[in-house]
Amino acid sequence: MPSNRYSPVNLDQGRSKSFTTWKRPLVAVVLAFLCNIESGMLAMGEWPYMSTIDHDAASTFFGYATAANKAAHVTFTFVFAIWAYKSSSIRIPMLVGRCITLVGCAMYILVEFIPTNRRWWMLACYVIFGVGFGTSPLLRSYIASATADDNRASAFALLSGANVLSVMIGPIAQMSFAGLPYPGFSIIPPYISIHIYTAPIWFAVIANAIAIVLTLFFFTDTEKAIEEQDASSKRISFTSIREQLNRFISLDVSWTLIAVVILEKMISSLFNTTMSVIVGPLMSSLYAQTGPQMLLLMGTAQIAVGFIAVGFTALFVVCDLGKHVSCRALFAFSNILMIAGYAITYPYPLISNPTQPFNETTRTGCNPLEYSWCDSQLVVNIVLFNCIMVVISGLAIPSTMMSLDTIYSKVIGNGDQSIMQSVFTLADSVMMIVGPIYGSAMFSSMGMSYLQIINGVIYTIGTVLWFAAWKWLQPYN
């Protein structure tokens, strides 16, 4: 008799096959979530904590510290990628990256044991965090190799969802300790304590511990990763580098359009890379926000950004918005929205207020000994400023990323995607390093008004260039 395809045995086999298919990508998604939530919890409190425990910490120094973190991340992304390739294993580099991050967490907890110049110790922690976070891109390649073509899109959708969820949960976790102001209560007197700035690092330790356990006992290399490769294919030599360069030069692509899209990619990164480093000093000096107030405000804004970004993504996934809106029009819209944001939040003389005077006790307000522009700088209403920043971060930034990524992949066409996508990523990495240095230096020397003007002009130039290339971009719409 023919077998019953709905028999319990076949159902169990189907469930077993489904679990086997999804076990690896699900573990990778959970690891990505743990890595990102750790980063999100620490990011908001870095400037308030640094300026609290080291009064010599300036916004310019914080900019260099942030740039050092990004530089370490970019450098060790390549280091871990090469290691994973040459060892045919992602598991070991992932484990090492988590252990390195755990060391950074321990150093962060011990920062108040340092008697002076604590900002330098924190800079070292940021560098170590950047090194450990360099393993995160490996999870994307792992998911690609661990999934079949028919479920890969779903796996990457889960990864994207995990990233968005971590962006929202990180601030919520940070805000939950708003009622525990510095110096908090001691665990090991006199320097190890729990308060609004250090509580997230203990969660980061727990997240790292869970990630290490998952990597040790549940994360396994895929057959593609552990497959034996020819030794010569792993050897990095001048000959192989020269061959790759020649292949890169000989690609049949529109180099002019590629240059335009890469330049637009760098310009579009300007807002994130500058605002991420100056938002803390801006809130404390221009709006006289204390550390707890700042974290509550920034956390609420970050959660709102997450909801907008989720809604925007859902429009593309559920409503097929991508079929009705062209990518070049979407990018133009996002740039115009960015320019409008800078224009609306500019402190016009008749409708703006002066900065708050410096308070030595709370160390908030504009300190003329640190910023020469305190007497001339004006500020807009804090609610208006934050609402515009939320709209830009939740709508304009995702629009920019989605449209440029799509157009760039189409411009490349049948060319070598791996090489050209590496160039695209490199351009973004350069801005991750240069942007914080530029943003903090401009803010410290000239103030927020001039930074808004210069950034607005740069975005305007980028928009004009985009419209100049409009008809040549039409085939890749």
N, C-alpha and C positions, 0 to 999 in steps of 0.2 A: 504494500500500500504506500502511496506517496506520503511523505512526511508532512506533518502539520507545521506550516511556517510560523504559526502563532503559538506554538508549544512553549511551555515554561523554559525548556532548555534553550530554544532559539532566542527567546526574550532575554534570558540571562546572558547569552553570548553577545546579543546586541548591546545590552547595557555595559558589559565588560569592554567591548570594542569602543563604545562611546567614551567611557571613562579613560581608557588608554589613550584615545585620540586627544582628549582635552587636558589630561593630567599635566603634561609639560607646559603648554602655554598658560594654563591657569596658575601654575607655580610661578612662572615668569611674571605674570601680571601682578600677583600678590607681592613679589619682590620689588617690582617697579613702584607699587603703591607705598611700600614701607620706605623705600629710598626717598621718594618725593615728599611724603608727609614729614619726614625728618627734616628735610631741607626747608619746607614751608614753615614749620614750627620755629625754627631758629632764625629765619631771615628777618622777621619783623622786629625782634628784640635786640638785634645786634648793635645798632647805633645807640639806642637809649642806654643799654648796659655799658657799652664802651665809654660813653661820655659821663656815666655815673661813677664808674670806678677809676677813671683816669681823666682828670680835668684838663690835661694837656692834649687830649685827643681832639683834633680839629676835623672838620668835614673833608678837607683835602686829604688828610691821612686815611680817613675812612674810604675815600674814593680809591686810593692806592691799594688798600687792603682788599676791597672788593675786586679790583682788577687782578690782584695776585691770586685770589680765589678762582677767578675765571681762567686765568692763564694756566694754573695748575690743572684745572678741569680739562681744558683743551689739550694740553700737553699729554696728560695721562690717559685721555681718551684714545689717542694714537698708540701710546705705550701698551695699554691693556689690549687694544685691538691686535697689535702685532704679536703680543704674547699669546693671545688666544689662537691666532692663526698658526703660529709656529708650533705651538704645543697641541694643536687640534683639540683644545678644551676650553670651554667658557666657564666651567664650574670652578676651577682653581683660581683664575683671576677674579671672579666674583667673590669668592671666599676671602681672598687677600684684601680686596677693596673694602669689604665690610669690616674686616679686622683693623684696617688702617683708620677707617672712620671711627671705630670704637676707641682707638687711641686718641683721636682728636676730641671725642666727647670727654674722656678722662682729663685731658689737658684743660678743656673748657671749664670743667667743674673745679679744677685746682687753681684757676687764674688768680683768685684773691690771696693765695699764698705768696704771690710775687709782690714784693714791697713797693716797687716803683715801676714806671713805664709799662704798665699792664697792657697797654694798647699793642705793644710789640708781641707779647705773648698771645693775644687774641688774633693778631695777624697770622702768627704761626698756626693757630687753630684753623683759621680760614683756609690756609694753604692745604693743610692736611684734609679738611673736608672736601676741598676741590679735587685732591688726588683720589680720595675714596669714591667720590661721585663720578669719577671717570669711567667706572665700570657700567654705568647705567645704559649707555648706547648699545652695549653688548646684548642687552635683553631684546632689542628690536631684531637684531640679526638672528638671535636664538628662536624667537617666535616665527620668523620667516622660514627657518630650517625645520622647525618642529611641527609645522602645519601643512596640510595639503592645500591645493589651489582653491578648493571649494569652501574651505572654512577659514582661510587666511584673513579675509576681510573682517569676519566676525571677531577673530582673535585680536586684530589691530584696533577694532572698535572698542573691545574690552580694555585694551591698553590705554587708549585715549580717554575712556571713561574713568579709569583708575587715576590718570594724571589730573583730570578735572576734579575728581572727588578729593584727591589729596590737597589740591589748592584750597578747597573749601574747609576741609577738616583741620588742616594746620592752624589757620587763624582761630577756629572755634576752640581748639585745644589751648592756644595761647591766651585767648580771652577768658577762659574759664578760671585763670589764676589772677584776674584783675583785682580781686579782693585780697591779694597777698603781696603788698608792696615791699620794695627793698627797705631794709635788709632781710625781711622775712624771719623765719625761725631756724636756729642752728641744728644741724644733724651731728657734725663733729666740730665743736667750737674751736677757734673762733671764726674760721673762714669757709667751711663747707656748710651751706645753708640752702633752704628752698625758699624761693620768692618768685615774683612774676617773671624775672629774667632767666632764672636757672631751672625752674620747673620743667620747661620744655626739653632741656638737655637730658633730664632723667627719662622722659618719654622716648627721646632719641636713642638712649642706651637700650631701653626695652625693645624698641623697633629693630635695632641692630642685632640684639640677641636673638630675636625671632627670625630675622633674615639669615643669620648664621646657621641656626638650627634647620631652617628650610633648605638652605644650600647644602648642608652636610647630609641630610637624610632624605630629601625629596627631589632635589634638583639633579638631574642627570643629563649628561651630554647627549645630543642627538646622534643618530647613526651617521648623518652627514658630517657632523663635527668631528667624530672620532674615526671616520673613514681614513684609511692609510693614503697618504698623498706622496707623490714623487718628491724625493728630497730636493731636487733642483728647483721645484716650484716654490719651495719655502725659503730658498736662499735669497737673501737681499744682497745684490751686487751692483756694481756700476753698470754692468752690461744690461741687467734687467731694468734698472732705472732709466738708462738711455732708450731702451726699447719702449718703455711706457711713455716717455716724453715724445718720441717720434710718433707713436700711435695717437697720442693726444693732439699733436700738431696737425696730423693728417685727417682728423675727423671732418666729415662733410657737414658742417653746421653753419648757421648764420652767426658769425662771431660778433658782429655789430649788435644784434639783438641780445645776444648772451651778455655782452658788456653792459647794455642798458638795464637788463633785468637784474644782474648782479649789483650794479650801482644802486638801483631802486631797493634791492634787498638791504643794502648797508644803510641807506637813508631811512628806511622803514624801521630799522632797529634803534634809531636814535632816541625815540621817546622812552622805550623800556630801559635802555642801558644808562640813560642819564637820570630818569626819575627814580629808578630803583636805588640809586646811591644818595640822592639829595632829599628824598622825601622825609627822612628822619630829621636831618638838620633843618629842613624847611619848616616842619611842624613845630620844632622846639624853639627856633629862633624867630621866625616870622609870626607865628600864632601862639607862642608861649605855652605850648602843650607839654605837660609833664609826661614822663615815660608811660605810666598806666593809661593816661588819657590818649596818648598817641597810639598805643597798642589797641585800645578799644576802637578808636576811629579807623585805623588802618585795617583792623581785622574785619570790621563791619563792611568796609569798602571792598575788601578782598572777597568776602562771601557774596556780595552783590555782583561783583565781576564774574564769579563762578556761575551764578545763576544765568546771567546774560549770555555767557559763553556757551553754556549747555543749551539754552534756548536757540541760539544762533546755529549751533551744530545740528540740532534736531530739525531745523528747517531744511537743511541740506539733505539729511538722511531720510526723514519721513516725507517731506513735501517735494523732494527732488528740485529744490530751488536752483541747483546748479544747471538744470536744463533750461531755466527761464531767465537767468541773469548771467550775462557774459563776464568772464574773469577780468577782462581789461576794464570794463565799466565798474566792477566791484572794487578793483584796486583804486581807480580814480575817485570813487565815492569815499573810500577809507582815507585817502590822502586829503581830500577836501574837508572831511570831518575832523581830521587832525589839525589842519590849519585853522578851522573854525574854533576848535578847542583852545588853541593858543591865543586866538583873538579875543574870545569871550573871557578867558581867565586873566587877560593882561590887566594890571592895576592902573586904570585910567585915573588921572588926578582928581576929577570932580566927584567920583563915585567910590573911591577907595579910601582905606584907612592907613595911618602910619603903623609901623611895626611896634610891638609891645616892648617896653624898656626891659633891660636885663635885670633879673632877680637873682642875687647871689645865693640866696637860700635854696631856691628850687632849681637854680641854674637853667632857667628858661628865659625867653625873650632875646632880643638882639644885643649881643655884646660888642660894643664899638672897638674893644681891644682886639677882637677877632675879625670883625667885618667892618671895613671902613665905610660901607654904604648904608649903615643903619639909619642915619638921619634922613636919607633921601629915598629909601625903599618904601613903597606902598604895597598894601595887600588887599586882595578882593575878599569878599565874604567867604568864610571857610566852608560853609555848606555848598555854595555854588561851585567852589574850586573842586571839592571832593566829588560832587555829582558829575561834573564834566570829566574828571579823571576816570571815574567808574565807567562812563559811557565809552570813552576812548579805549580803555583797557579791555572792556568786555565785548565791544563791537568792532571798532576800527582795527585793532591789532589782529584778532582772528580773521577778519576779512582780508587784511594784507597778506597774512601768512598763507591762507588757503588759495587766494588768487595767484600770487607769485609762484608758489610751488607748482600749481597746475600749469601755468603758462610756461614756466621754465622747462618742465618735463616734456612739453609739446615742442618747444623750440629745439631741444636736443634731438627729438625725433628718434631715428634709428641709431643714433650715436651711442657711444659707451656711457650708459647711465651712471655706472659706478664711479668713473673718473670725473665726469662733469658734476655729479651730485656732491662729490668731495670738494670740488672747487666752490660750489654754492655754500656748503657748510663752512668752509674755511673763511669765506667773506663774512658770514655771521659771527664766526669765532673772533675775527679781528675786531669787530665792533663790540663784542662782549668784553674785550680787554681795554680797547681805546676809549669806549663810551664812558665808563665810570671815571676815568682819569680826567677826560675832557669836562664832563658834567660837574664834578666836584671842584675842579680848578676854576671854571667859569662862575659857579655859584659863590665860591669863596672870594674871588677877586672883584667881580662885577655885580653880583646879586641876581635874583631871580628874573627881574624884568629884562635884562640884556640877554639872559639865556633863552627866555621865551622868544625874543625878537630874532635871535640868530637861528634857533631851531625852526621857527616859523618860516624864515627866509629859505632855509635849506629844504624844507618840505615843499615850499612853493616852487623852487627850482626843479625838484624832483617831479612835481606834478606837470610843470611845463614840458619837461623832457618826455614824460609819458604821453602827453597829447601830441608832441612832435612825432613820436614813433607810432601813433595810433593806427594809421592805415597799414603799416608793416606788421603790426601785431594781429591784424584781423584774421589771418589764416590760423592763428593759434588761439582763437577766442574761446 
